[in-house]
Amino acid sequence: ATPATAKATAHREIDDYHYVFSADCKPYMTWQARALYDSWRRIGAPGRITRVLTCDDDSLATYDHMDVVPDTVVCGDFSRIDANDFY
């Protein structure tokens, strides 16, 4: 490989970036997730992007937008957490 080719294919630290954001199953958050992912892809951002989706079981069962962000991780239902609990 020529020096120019080697430089173009060399691994960069920035390629290891991993963008993570959280969302729920509400329509507004779905719209926001789609806008963020489309912007991230359009600008050619390096690395990976992951959506952490937190919904109650009923909402998740009928949620039709798992494909908004290809890498989506579903977490448990946090709606029952006591906001007054002292951690």
Backbone torsions as a table, in degrees:
resi	resn	phi	psi	omega
1	ALA	NA	145.4	178.3
2	THR	-76.6	159.3	178.2
3	PRO	-56.0	-37.0	179.4
4	ALA	-65.9	-41.0	179.1
5	THR	-67.3	-43.8	179.6
6	ALA	-61.4	-40.0	179.9
7	LYS	-66.7	-40.2	-178.4
8	ALA	-68.1	-30.3	-177.3
9	THR	-101.3	-0.6	-179.1
10	ALA	-66.4	144.7	178.0
11	HIS	-70.1	134.8	177.9
12	ARG	-113.1	146.9	178.4
13	GLU	-57.7	-36.1	-178.1
14	ILE	-63.0	-24.0	178.2
15	ASP	-68.7	-15.7	178.8
16	ASP	-87.2	-3.8	-179.7
17	TYR	-60.2	141.6	178.1
18	HIS	-132.7	110.4	179.5
19	TYR	-88.8	129.2	-178.6
20	VAL	-129.8	132.0	176.1
21	PHE	-138.6	156.0	-178.4
22	SER	-107.6	154.0	179.2
23	ALA	-155.8	165.5	173.0
24	ASP	-117.9	-170.3	-174.7
25	CYS	-91.8	10.9	-179.5
26	LYS	-78.3	149.7	-177.0
27	PRO	-55.5	-39.4	-179.2
28	TYR	-62.0	-43.2	-179.3
29	MET	-69.0	-33.2	176.5
30	THR	-64.2	-44.3	177.7
31	TRP	-61.2	-44.4	179.4
32	GLN	-63.3	-41.2	179.5
33	ALA	-63.7	-42.6	179.2
34	ARG	-63.5	-43.8	180.0
35	ALA	-63.5	-43.3	179.5
36	LEU	-63.7	-47.5	-178.7
37	TYR	-63.5	-44.9	179.6
38	ASP	-62.2	-40.3	177.3
39	SER	-65.2	-44.3	-179.8
40	TRP	-59.5	-44.0	-179.5
41	ARG	-69.9	-42.3	-176.8
42	ARG	-62.7	-37.5	-179.5
43	ILE	-82.4	-6.0	178.4
44	GLY	72.4	36.7	179.9
45	ALA	-59.9	141.8	179.6
46	PRO	-76.4	167.3	173.4
47	GLY	82.5	-153.3	-176.3
48	ARG	-122.5	162.6	174.8
49	ILE	-134.1	136.8	-178.7
50	THR	-133.2	135.1	173.8
51	ARG	-100.9	128.9	173.7
52	VAL	-98.8	110.3	-173.9
53	LEU	-100.1	123.3	-179.2
54	THR	-122.3	113.1	-177.3
55	CYS	-140.0	157.3	172.7
56	ASP	-74.4	162.8	-173.6
57	ASP	-58.6	-40.6	-179.1
58	ASP	-65.8	-43.6	179.4
59	SER	-65.5	-41.6	-179.0
60	LEU	-64.3	-36.0	-178.4
61	ALA	-63.4	-28.2	-178.4
62	THR	-110.8	8.6	-176.8
63	TYR	-77.2	122.1	-174.9
64	ASP	-106.4	18.5	-173.0
65	HIS	-123.0	35.6	179.3
66	MET	-65.9	-21.6	-176.9
67	ASP	-86.1	0.5	-178.9
68	VAL	-58.8	-43.3	175.1
69	VAL	-124.9	120.3	-175.6
70	PRO	-54.6	-37.3	-179.1
71	ASP	-102.1	92.7	-179.1
72	THR	-119.1	131.3	177.6
73	VAL	-112.4	129.4	-179.7
74	VAL	-99.2	125.8	177.1
75	CYS	-105.5	173.4	-178.7
76	GLY	-67.9	175.4	179.2
77	ASP	-81.0	116.0	-179.7
78	PHE	-99.5	8.9	-176.0
79	SER	-69.4	-17.9	-178.0
80	ARG	-95.2	8.0	178.7
81	ILE	-72.2	134.1	179.2
82	ASP	-80.4	113.0	-178.3
83	ALA	-65.0	-19.7	179.4
84	ASN	-90.7	-0.9	179.4
85	ASP	-67.5	135.1	178.8
86	PHE	-92.0	121.8	-177.3
87	TYR	-94.8	NA	NA
